Amino acid sequence: MHFHFSFYSSILLIFFTHGVLFSILLLRKALVENNKPCLWMAGLTVACTLNIVPWMLGHAGWYSLQPYRDILFYFPFQNFFLLGPLIFFYTRALLNPGNHFRKKEWAHFGPAIFYLLYTAIMFVTDRIILRRPFFYADGHDRDLDNWYRIAGIVSISFYLFLSLRYYSVYKKAAVQILSFADTMLFRWIKRYLLALLVIQVLDILFLCLYPAWGSFTSKWWYYFVFSVLFYYVAFNGYTNSIQALFSFRLLNNGSDALLLFQSKQVLAFTPVLLLNNEAEQVIETGQKEGDFSLSDDKEIALWKEKILDVVENKAVYKDSEITLSSLAKLLNTNASVLSKVVNKGVGINFNDFINGYRVTAFKKSVEAGEHKRQTILGVSIDCGFNSKTTFNRVFKKHTGLSPKDYIRQVDAERKTENVGPREEFDVPDYNLGRLHQPHPPSSSQTSGI
């Protein structure tokens, strides 16, 4: 087989080889672990790998020789209409594992299928019926036509928009039902979509700079950057180990309402909530928003006091896996009531509500000198945080300081004032008069002081 090893062809050959390898690894992981996101990522990796083939083989001399030239002409290596749907369905499978691919969704792949048929028609016409070039009379690869590239940019941009919207919806749902939402925000998805957005911007830029046929060496740099970014996407897609703990379904009612599901095992999903993203509150399944009896401020204040009593006296914030539903069970109520009270009565989402107590507990532990008996991470875990990264991010969000800066500040104040730790337990100020006054801690909270 002819292959001229030049600087340009050799570099892309390295990425092509790794693309094939990651496609196989992702497919194997998908089949062995029944991992749907990996299956979609495998498809995306294959499509991206094929996308660089014309430029790799073109610089290897294939456009100059037969039958290699016909292979590049009549095989649709660059199916831009395939990339967009693969991007979206991977995003959805990762963020929403309970939402399975339905038959009607094959329509998303309609343009990609039509382009395959278009390529087949060109081959049959040129090579079988006419036996002479008709579609390729000008000697230009139809995959490189500007109209096709523009249509591909529009298609990919549309599905990128859908993916970003889906990620935004997921984040809104996560902070409403999880106290450890920061861990489950899939920042990898954000970086993955950002990488794809960079590819889109570069594609538009190179199309504007080099619209005419030719300039293959200049255009090669776009495919080099494309290869680097898709290698990053494939590698991180393979190594990603985070799984979503709930599922949701967008309702076709003209709003941003979601039917929300939750399951720790991510195997079976039971409907638990209806989430309205605009109001940032949840509505119980089968119940209309107008059916709520918590419209009275006094009643909301009463439920608010019950919630704060349970959170403080039972220290449920120390449970790193507490959710909206599990706290609702402790209160013998449903998640709908709890969410409405937290959002309207306290004024923040459930994630920030619980993390506020965790931050306060850490500050109290530092004032008690607990950080001198164990690591900062150990203290944070005792307070309910589940990772160092989450703790650092949440603590700075609530205090404006990093944990180490806060500890240095407390130690400096203690040396200056020469005072010991305070004997009362301060709680976050959630505008409930009783809680503004500090009260003695429980025996478990005073141990070690």
N, C-alpha and C positions, 0 to 999 in steps of 0.2 A: 504494500500500500504506500502510495506517495505521501510524504510529509516532509516539507522543508523546515528544518529547525532554525528559526530565526528568533531574535529577541522577542518579537511580538507574538509569534505563534507559541513559543515555548512557555512564556508566562501564563497565557490563557490555558495551555495544556495542563499546567499544574492545578489551576482552579477547576478545570473540567474534571480531572481525575479525582480531586477531593469531593467535587459535587456528586459524582457517581458513587463514591464511597459512602458519603453521608446519606444519600438516597437509600442505599441498601441497609445501612444501620437504622435509619428511621423506620423503614418498612418492617424490618425485623422486630424492632421494639414495639411497633404498632400491633403486629400479629401476636407476639409472645405475651404482651401485657394487656392486650385489648385496649390499646391507647389510641382513641380516635384523633386527638390533636396531632399525634405523631404521624398518623396516616395522611392527614391533610398537609402536614409539613413535608412529608416525603414527596407528595405530588408537587408542591410548590418548589422544592429543591430540584426535582427533575426538570420542571419547566424553566427554571432559572439556568440550570446547567445547559439545556438545549439552546437557550437564548444566546449564549456566547459562541456556539459552534460555528456559525458562518464567519465570524471574525477570526476565530482561531484557525479554521481550515482555509479561509481566504488568504491569510498571511502565510499559510503553509503551502500555497500554490495551487489550491484546488480549482479556483475560478479560471485558471489558465489551461487546464487539461481536461480531456474527456476520458472516462465517463464521470469523473469527479464533479465536473461543473454541473451536469444534469442532476446529480444527487442533491447539490446545494439548491438548485433551482426548484425542483419538484418535491422536495421533502420540506414540510412546514416546520423548520426548527424553531422559528420565532412566532409563536402563537400568543400574541399580546392579549387576546381576548380571554385566554385561559388564566392569566396571572391574577387578575382582579378577583374573580370568584374564589380562587384558592386562598388568597390573602384573607378574605372575609370569613370563609368557612373555617379556616384554622383559628382565627380570632374567636369566633363564636364557640367552637368546640372546646377551646381552652377555658373561656370565661363562663360558659354555660353548658356543662356536660349533660344536662338533662334534656337539652333541645336537640333532638335527633334530626338527621337529614331526611327530608320528605321527598316523595316522588316529584311533586310539582316544582321543587327547587332545581330540578334539572334544567329548567328554563334559563337559569343563570348561565349555563354553559352553552346555550343556543348559539350565540355569536361565534364561539370557539369551534363548535361543530360545523357551522356554516362555512367558516374559513377553511376547515379541512376539506369540505366538499368542493369549495372553490378551487383549492389546490389540486384535488383529484380531477376536476373538470379540465383544468389547464393541462395536466399530464395526458389525459385521454385525448384531448383535442390535438395537442402538439405531437405526441409520440405515436398515437395509434390511428386517429382518423386522418389528419392532414400529413402526418409524417414529416413535418417541417415546423420550425418555430413560428408560432403565431402570437401567442401571449408573450413570448420571450424574444420577439423579433429584434428588439433593441439591445438584447444582450444584458439586460439589467435584472437583478434578482427582485421578484415582486415582494419579497419579505422586507425589502429595504425602501419601498415606495413611501413617499412622505404622507400620502393620505392614510396609509395603513398605520404608520407610526403615530400620526395625530389621533386617529381613532383609538389606538391602543392607549395613548396617554389619557384620553377622556375616560375610557373604560376603567383603567386602573385608579384614576383619581376618584371616580364615583365610588368604587368599592373601598378605597382608603377612607373616604368620608363616612361610609357606613360602619367601617371597623372602628374609627375614632368615636363615633356616636355610641356604638355598642360598649366600648370601653368606658365611656363617660357614664352610661346607664349602670354598668356593673359597679363602678366606684360609688355612685349614689346609693345603690342597694347595700353594698358592703358596710358602709359606715352607719347604716340604719339598724343592722341586725347583728354585727360582730363587734366585740370589744377589742379584737386583735386585727382590725381591718387593715392596719398598716402592713401587716405581714402578708395579707391576701390581696393586695392591690395590683399584683402582677406588673411590677415596674418593668419587667422584661418586655411585656406587650407594648408599653409606652416606647421603649428604646427600639423595638422591632418596627413599630409603625413609623417612628422618626427616621430610621434607616431607609425605609421604603419611600418616605416623603423626600428624602435627600436624592434618592435615585430619580424620582419624578422630576424634581427641579433641574437636575443635571441633564436629563433627557430633553427637556424643553430648551434648556440653554444650548446644547449641542445641535439641536434641530434648527434653532435660529441662527447659530453661527455657521453651520455647514448644511444648508438645505439642499444643495445640488448633489447629484450623483458623483461619487468620487470622494476625495479627501479621506481615504480609508485610514491612513496613518493617524490623522488628527482625531477621527472619530474613535479610534482604538482606545484612547484614554478614557472615554466614557465607559467602555466595556471593562476596562481594567478596574475602575472604581466600582462599577456594578458587581464585578466578581468578588472584590474584597468585602463589600457589604453583604452580598448574599451568602458568602462563606461565614460571616459573623452571624447572620440569621440562622443558617443551618446548624452551626455548632451550638449556639445557645438554645435553639429549639430542641436539639437532641438532649442536652444536659439539663433542661428545665425539669424540676421535680415537683413544683407546686401544683396542687389540684384544687379546683374550686370546691367550696363546701356547701354551696347552695345553687339552685338553678332558678331561672325565671323565664317568663314568656311575655313578650310585648303584646298588649291587647290592641286589636284593630278598632279602636273607638275614637280615633282622632286626637287622643291625648298621649301622654308619656306614662300611662299607668302600666304596671307590671303585675302579672300573677307570679307570686314568689313561692319557691319551694326550698326546703332545707333538708339536708341529710349529712350526717357525719361521715358515713361510709361512701358517699357519692355513688350509691348503687341504686337505691330506690328513692323516689322523691314524693313527698306528701305535701299537698297544697297547704300552706299555713297563713299566708298574708297576701294582701294586694297592696302594692306600693305605688303611691302617687308621687312622682319625682318632683313635680312642680311645687307641691305643698310640703314635700319632704316628710311625709307621715305614712303610716300604713293603715289599711282598712281591711278588716277581717273578711276572708273569703265568704261570699254569699251574703254580705251585708253592705248596704249602700252607705255612702258617706253621711247622708242625712239622718241615718238611724242612730248615730252616736248620741248618747245622753250626756257626754262630757263637754257640753257647750257652756255650762255654768262655771264661772271662774272659781267659785267656792269649792265646787266638786273637783275641779282640776287641782286646786291647792290641797285638798284632802288626800287625793291619790298621790300627789307629789310628796307629801309628808310620809305616807306609807312606803313609798319607794326609797326615799332617803333613809328612813329608819332601817329598812332591810339591808341596804347597801352598806351602811355604817356599822350597825350592830353585828351583822353576820360577816362583814368584811368580804363580801362576794367578789369585790374587785381583785382580790388576790388569786382568784381562779383565772388563769391565763386564757381559758377557753370559754368563758362565760358568753352567752349570746342573749339576744332579746327574748327568745322563747324560753330559755332556761330560767331567766330572772322572772319572767311572767309566771312560771310554774310556782316559784317560791312565794309569789304574791297571790296565788290562787285566782289569777285573772288570765286574760289572753294578751297576745303580743300587740294586738291593735290598740287596746287601752293604754298599755305601757308606752308604746311608741308615741301616741298622741300626747300623753302627759310629759314625757321627756322633751319632745320637740316644742310643745306650746308652753308647758309650765316652766321648764328649765331654760329653754331657748337654744339648745344645742342638740346635736345628734347623739345617738346612743354610744358610739365609739368615743367621742370626746368626753361624754359624761363619765364613763367608767375610767378613762385614762386620767381625768382630773383627780380622781381619788388616788390612783396609783402614783401620780406625781407627788401629791401631798404626803402619801405614806413614805415615799422615798425621802422627801425632805425631812420628815420627822425622824426617820432612821439615821440620817446624816447628823441631825442635831443631837441624837442620842449617842453618836460616836460609833454606830454600827459599821461604818465604812472602814474603821480601823481594825475590826475583827474579821472581816471577810472582804472579798473583792467587790468593786462597784457593781459588776455584773451579777454577783450573788445577791447583793442587796436588792437590785432591780427585779430579779426573778422572784424573790420573796414578796415583792410588792405587786406582782401580777404580770409583769412584762415577760415576753417569751423570747426575746432576742436582743442582743446589744444594739443592733442597727435600729430596731424599732424604738427601743428605750431612748437612745440618743436623739432621734428625730422628734419623738413626742415630747421629751423633756424640754428641748429647746423651743418647741412650738408653744408650750405652756408658760415657760419662764423667761425666754429670751436668752438663756445661758446654757452652755453645755454642762453636763453633770460635773466635770472636773472643775470648771470655773465656779460653779455653785459651791462645791466643797471647799475650794480655796477661799471663797468669800466667807463662808460660815466659820472656817478655822481662824481666819484673820479677825473676824468680829469677836470670836470667843477669846482670843488672846488679848484683844484690846479691852474688852469689857470684863474679862476674867469671870465669866458666868458659866454655869452649867447648862445642860439642856432644859428646855421648858417641860413642865409637868403636864401640860394639857395637850389634847389632841385637836389640832385645827383641821377643819374640813373645808372643802371648796365652798365658796360663797354662792349658793344657788337661790338667793333671795327668799329664804324662808327664815323668819325672825328667830325661831327657836335654835336654828343651826348657826346663827351668827355668834352665839355665845359659846366659847370653848367649854368642853366638858371632859371629865377625867376619862382616860382610856380604859379599856378592859384589861384584865390581867394578862392576856396574851400580848397586848400592845405594850404593856409596861415591862415585860420581861427583858432583862438585860440593861435596863436603865439604872 
